[in-house]
Amino acid sequence: MELLSTLIGLHLFAISPVLRELSRGWGIPFPTHPQSSILNTATVLPSQTLTSRLPAVGVAVPEIARQATVRILTEPGLGSGVIIDRQGQTYTVLTCYHVVENSYYNQYTVLTSDGQSYHAEWRRSVQFANLDLALVQFTSNQSYRVATIDLQPLALGELVYASGFPNWYWPNQNSPLSTKDWGNKAYRLTVGKVGMLLKRTLPQGYQLGYTNEVENGMSGGPVFNQYGRLIGINGRLKYPFQGIDAFKFEDGTVPSEELFQQMEALSWAIPISRFQKPKTPPASETLF
């Protein structure tokens, strides 16, 4: 199930011209009325000079995202996830805890990129302390892409891709349509930039703010960097109805009004480093 803020804070789909062309190839209907570019939907802090970290992959990032992202069907909810490991015929999917926590009878179905559905199990024995993370496993003799994790420090202004399966399609502002029966046709990929890196963590591990549009149902889906490597897990939408209270830090403090205005204009993810710690801490980061 989605966070309370995502249940009430549904937003209209917004997609850049480039991604609109990509969506046509995936058979996803999107609104045709003019909308602003995703890259301009939030205040982005000044970029740092990016340095080359890992060699570029041979497959385009949108294709990596499409292949590694899965839809998770619970009862009665919906969410997203990303394949992070394969051992024999057992695949492990990383998602959000709030996606799987309230499923009746502990029943889960994973829908993969080829349209196949698999019975899945939540690995309840794997605990992530207070992080909004969970592991789901399914078995298949098919070959599916496993996301590569990148633990290198991020930079403000860095290009990022967020993917997942929105629960709703809005042909107009008053008549949302459920995508529960759409299968992979509900898939969505958005492009944006890293807008904020928090030193003081928000509750449940959220520290990575980015300009991408993330919709209800995309929780648990991956955030990839420009190299096609996994850097975070979607989980919180822009402009939550709770206002500044939604951005109380884990230590109980509240951001200034100026900082809050920047924070609410961003989507938020759990950095993948909270799931898998780097062997050595980064030498320096620009943090808040």
C-alpha positions as CSV (number, residue, x, y, z in Angstrom):
1,M,0.0,0.0,0.0
2,E,1.2,3.5,-0.7
3,L,2.0,6.0,2.0
4,L,-0.9,8.1,3.2
5,S,0.5,11.2,1.4
6,T,0.6,9.4,-1.9
7,L,-3.0,8.2,-1.6
8,I,-4.3,11.7,-1.3
9,G,-1.6,13.6,-3.3
10,L,-2.3,12.2,-6.7
11,H,-0.9,14.3,-9.5
12,L,-1.4,14.6,-13.2
13,F,1.1,12.7,-15.4
14,A,3.8,15.0,-16.8
15,I,6.3,13.7,-19.4
16,S,9.0,15.3,-21.5
17,P,8.8,15.3,-25.3
18,V,11.5,12.7,-25.5
19,L,9.8,10.3,-23.1
20,R,6.5,10.9,-24.9
21,E,8.1,9.3,-27.9
22,L,9.4,6.4,-25.9
23,S,6.0,5.8,-24.3
24,R,4.5,5.4,-27.8
25,G,6.7,2.4,-28.3
26,W,5.5,0.9,-25.1
27,G,1.8,1.4,-25.9
28,I,1.1,3.7,-22.9
29,P,-1.6,6.3,-23.4
30,F,-0.6,9.7,-22.0
31,P,-2.4,13.0,-21.9
32,T,-1.9,15.0,-25.0
33,H,-2.4,18.5,-23.6
34,P,0.7,20.7,-23.3
35,Q,2.7,20.3,-20.1
36,S,5.9,21.7,-18.8
37,S,9.1,19.6,-19.0
38,I,9.8,17.5,-16.0
39,L,13.3,18.9,-15.8
40,N,11.8,22.3,-14.9
41,T,9.3,21.2,-12.3
42,A,11.5,21.9,-9.3
43,T,14.2,24.2,-8.1
44,V,17.5,22.4,-8.8
45,L,20.4,23.4,-6.7
46,P,23.6,24.5,-8.5
47,S,25.3,21.5,-10.1
48,Q,28.7,20.3,-9.1
49,T,31.2,19.2,-11.7
50,L,30.5,15.5,-12.4
51,T,33.4,13.1,-12.7
52,S,33.4,9.8,-14.6
53,R,32.9,7.0,-12.2
54,L,32.1,3.8,-14.0
55,P,32.2,3.0,-17.7
56,A,29.0,3.6,-19.7
57,V,26.9,0.5,-20.2
58,G,26.2,-0.9,-23.7
59,V,22.4,-0.7,-23.4
60,A,20.4,2.6,-23.2
61,V,19.3,3.5,-19.7
62,P,15.6,3.5,-20.6
63,E,15.9,-0.1,-21.7
64,I,17.8,-1.1,-18.6
65,A,15.1,0.5,-16.5
66,R,12.3,-1.2,-18.4
67,Q,13.9,-4.7,-18.1
68,A,14.8,-4.5,-14.4
69,T,11.6,-2.8,-13.1
70,V,8.8,-5.1,-12.0
71,R,5.2,-4.5,-10.9
72,I,4.2,-5.9,-7.5
73,L,0.5,-6.8,-7.0
74,T,-0.6,-7.2,-3.4
75,E,-4.1,-7.7,-2.1
76,P,-5.5,-5.1,-2.4
77,G,-2.6,-2.8,-3.3
78,L,-0.1,-2.2,-6.1
79,G,3.5,-1.1,-6.2
80,S,6.8,-1.4,-8.0
81,G,10.2,-3.0,-7.5
82,V,13.5,-3.6,-9.0
83,I,15.4,-6.9,-9.5
84,I,18.7,-6.8,-7.6
85,D,19.9,-10.4,-7.5
86,R,19.6,-13.8,-9.1
87,Q,20.7,-17.1,-7.4
88,G,19.9,-20.0,-9.7
89,Q,16.2,-19.6,-10.6
90,T,15.5,-17.4,-7.6
91,Y,15.2,-13.6,-8.2
92,T,15.3,-11.0,-5.4
93,V,13.3,-7.8,-5.8
94,L,14.0,-4.7,-3.7
95,T,10.9,-2.6,-3.0
96,C,9.4,-0.4,-0.3
97,Y,8.1,-1.8,3.0
98,H,4.9,0.2,2.7
99,V,4.2,-1.6,-0.6
100,V,4.1,-5.0,0.9
101,E,3.3,-4.5,4.6
102,N,-0.5,-4.9,4.5
103,S,-1.2,-7.5,1.9
104,Y,-3.9,-9.9,2.9
105,Y,-2.7,-13.5,3.5
106,N,0.9,-12.5,2.6
107,Q,0.1,-13.0,-1.1
108,Y,2.2,-11.3,-3.8
109,T,2.5,-11.4,-7.5
110,V,5.4,-10.0,-9.5
111,L,4.8,-8.9,-13.1
112,T,8.1,-8.9,-15.1
113,S,9.0,-7.0,-18.2
114,D,8.0,-9.8,-20.6
115,G,4.4,-9.8,-19.2
116,Q,4.9,-13.0,-17.1
117,S,3.3,-13.2,-13.6
118,Y,5.0,-15.1,-10.8
119,H,3.9,-15.9,-7.3
120,A,6.2,-14.1,-4.9
121,E,7.1,-14.1,-1.2
122,W,8.0,-11.3,1.1
123,R,11.3,-12.1,2.9
124,R,10.0,-11.0,6.3
125,S,13.1,-12.4,8.0
126,V,15.3,-9.7,6.3
127,Q,14.9,-6.6,8.4
128,F,16.0,-3.1,7.5
129,A,15.6,-1.4,10.9
130,N,13.6,1.8,10.3
131,L,14.1,1.9,6.5
132,D,11.1,1.8,4.2
133,L,12.6,-1.2,2.4
134,A,11.7,-4.8,1.8
135,L,12.8,-7.8,-0.2
136,V,10.4,-10.0,-2.3
137,Q,11.5,-13.2,-4.1
138,F,10.1,-15.2,-7.0
139,T,11.3,-18.2,-9.0
140,S,11.6,-18.4,-12.8
141,N,13.7,-20.3,-15.4
142,Q,13.6,-17.2,-17.6
143,S,16.4,-14.7,-17.8
144,Y,15.7,-11.2,-16.4
145,R,17.9,-8.2,-16.1
146,V,19.5,-7.7,-12.7
147,A,20.1,-4.0,-11.8
148,T,23.7,-3.1,-11.0
149,I,24.1,-1.1,-7.8
150,D,26.2,2.0,-7.8
151,L,27.6,3.1,-4.4
152,Q,29.6,6.1,-5.6
153,P,28.6,9.5,-4.2
154,L,26.0,11.4,-6.1
155,A,26.3,15.0,-7.3
156,L,23.7,17.8,-7.4
157,G,22.3,18.3,-10.9
158,E,23.2,14.7,-12.0
159,L,20.8,13.2,-14.5
160,V,18.5,10.5,-13.1
161,Y,15.8,8.2,-14.3
162,A,12.9,7.0,-12.2
163,S,10.6,4.1,-13.2
164,G,7.6,2.2,-12.0
165,F,3.9,1.6,-12.6
166,P,1.4,4.4,-11.7
167,N,-1.9,3.2,-10.3
168,W,-3.9,5.8,-12.1
169,Y,-4.2,7.3,-15.6
170,W,-5.9,10.7,-15.9
171,P,-7.7,11.3,-19.2
172,N,-8.9,14.5,-17.5
173,Q,-8.7,16.0,-14.0
174,N,-12.0,14.6,-12.8
175,S,-12.0,11.0,-14.1
176,P,-8.9,8.9,-13.1
177,L,-8.8,5.4,-14.4
178,S,-7.2,2.5,-12.5
179,T,-4.3,0.8,-14.3
180,K,-4.6,-2.4,-12.2
181,D,-5.6,-4.4,-15.2
182,W,-3.2,-2.8,-17.6
183,G,-0.2,-5.0,-16.8
184,N,3.0,-3.6,-18.3
185,K,1.1,-0.9,-20.3
186,A,1.1,1.1,-17.1
187,Y,4.9,1.3,-17.0
188,R,6.3,4.8,-16.8
189,L,9.8,6.3,-17.0
190,T,10.6,9.9,-16.1
191,V,13.8,11.9,-16.4
192,G,15.1,14.5,-14.0
193,K,18.0,15.7,-11.9
194,V,19.3,15.3,-8.4
195,G,18.0,18.3,-6.5
196,M,19.0,17.7,-2.9
197,L,21.1,15.4,-0.8
198,L,20.2,15.4,2.9
199,K,22.6,14.9,5.7
200,R,19.8,14.8,8.3
201,T,17.6,11.9,7.2
202,L,13.9,12.1,6.8
203,P,11.9,9.3,8.5
204,Q,12.4,5.8,7.0
205,G,15.7,6.6,5.2
206,Y,14.6,9.2,2.6
207,Q,17.6,11.4,1.7
208,L,17.7,11.7,-2.1
209,G,15.6,14.5,-3.6
210,Y,15.1,14.6,-7.4
211,T,13.0,16.5,-9.8
212,N,11.4,13.5,-11.5
213,E,7.6,13.1,-11.4
214,V,6.8,10.0,-9.3
215,E,3.2,8.9,-9.1
216,N,1.1,6.8,-6.7
217,G,2.1,3.2,-7.6
218,M,5.7,3.9,-8.4
219,S,6.8,3.4,-4.8
220,G,9.5,0.7,-4.7
221,G,10.5,1.4,-8.2
222,P,14.2,2.2,-9.0
223,V,16.1,5.4,-9.6
224,F,19.0,5.0,-12.0
225,N,21.9,7.3,-12.8
226,Q,23.1,8.3,-16.2
227,Y,25.2,5.1,-16.4
228,G,22.2,2.9,-16.0
229,R,23.0,1.8,-12.4
230,L,20.7,1.7,-9.4
231,I,21.1,4.6,-7.0
232,G,17.8,4.8,-5.1
233,I,14.3,3.5,-4.5
234,N,11.2,5.7,-5.1
235,G,8.9,6.3,-2.2
236,R,7.7,9.8,-1.6
237,L,5.8,12.2,-3.9
238,K,6.0,15.9,-4.4
239,Y,3.8,18.4,-2.4
240,P,2.4,16.0,0.3
241,F,-0.8,17.2,1.9
242,Q,0.8,17.3,5.3
243,G,2.9,20.3,4.3
244,I,6.0,21.0,6.3
245,D,5.1,18.3,8.8
246,A,5.9,15.7,6.1
247,F,9.5,16.9,6.2
248,K,10.4,16.6,9.8
249,F,13.8,15.1,10.1
250,E,14.4,11.9,11.8
251,D,15.8,13.8,14.8
252,G,12.5,15.7,15.2
253,T,13.7,19.0,13.8
254,V,11.8,20.9,11.1
255,P,13.4,22.6,8.0
256,S,13.3,26.3,7.6
257,E,10.5,27.7,5.4
258,E,13.0,28.3,2.6
259,L,14.4,24.8,2.7
260,F,10.9,23.3,3.0
261,Q,9.8,25.0,-0.2
262,Q,12.7,23.4,-2.0
263,M,12.0,20.0,-0.5
264,E,8.3,19.8,-1.2
265,A,9.0,20.4,-4.9
266,L,11.0,17.3,-5.1
267,S,10.2,13.5,-5.2
268,W,12.2,11.5,-2.6
269,A,14.0,8.2,-2.7
270,I,16.0,6.1,-0.3
271,P,19.7,6.1,-1.5
272,I,20.8,2.6,-2.4
273,S,23.7,3.1,0.0
274,R,21.3,2.7,2.9
275,F,20.5,-0.8,1.6
276,Q,24.1,-1.7,0.8
277,K,26.8,0.2,2.5
278,P,29.9,1.3,0.5
279,K,33.2,-0.3,1.7
280,T,34.7,3.1,2.3
281,P,32.9,6.4,3.0
282,P,33.0,9.1,0.4
283,A,35.7,11.7,0.8
284,S,33.3,14.6,0.5
285,E,29.6,15.3,-0.2
286,T,27.5,18.4,-0.5
287,L,24.8,17.8,2.1
288,F,22.1,19.7,4.0
